[in-house]
Amino acid sequence: MDDATRQDDESARAANSPLVRDFGLLIKVATRLEQRIDTALRQECGIGHTMFEVLIRLCRQPGEDVSQRVLATDLTLTSGGITRLVDRMEEAGLVRRLPSPGDRRSVLVEATEQGRAVFLRAAAVHAGVVERHFVTPVAGGDYARLTGSLREIHRALRDDAD
């Protein structure tokens, strides 16, 4: 067996390894689910999934001061990306910017009344898509194990970053 054939065989084994296949499946499922959610939110509520994620964050703790910097971190966006997103949301009447009383360099973002109304409609749409495509296909006990495992993976990744 020549070196090229051996390298081809090793490459095929690596590409077909269970770890590579399983992780690829996780990414495909997450991507397709996110696409389904985004499509449903756009069609039924006029917002995309990322805008929905901003509204979740802003509605989670009423009265909490949420800066653009915190939103960028929470949504893993750049400062420029969150600025453009908040610009679009402000133009749509979903959020408003406020100066931070404690830090002149910081800008706070809050949901408007219209933003909260859109969020409530979007939350129902989101729940329907998640129920149909994430919860229903998985047996009850398996679902609890799946979500528990995802929490453990998230915790391990978060702990590793510290």
Sequence and secondary structure as in RCSB ss.txt:
>XXXX:A:sequence
MDDATRQDDESARAANSPLVRDFGLLIKVATRLEQRIDTALRQECGIGHTMFEVLIRLCRQPGEDVSQRVLATDL
TLTSGGITRLVDRMEEAGLVRRLPSPGDRRSVLVEATEQGRAVFLRAAAVHAGVVERHFVTPVAGGDYARLTGSL
REIHRALRDDAD
>XXXX:A:secstr
  HHHHHHHHHHHHHT HHHHHHHHHHHHHHHHHHHHHHHHHHHHS  HHHHHHHHHHHHSTT   BHHHHHHHT
T  HHHHHHHHHHHHHTTSEEEEEETTEEEEEEEEE HHHHHHHHHHHHHHHHHHIIIIITTS HHHHHHHHHHH
HHHHHHHHHHH 
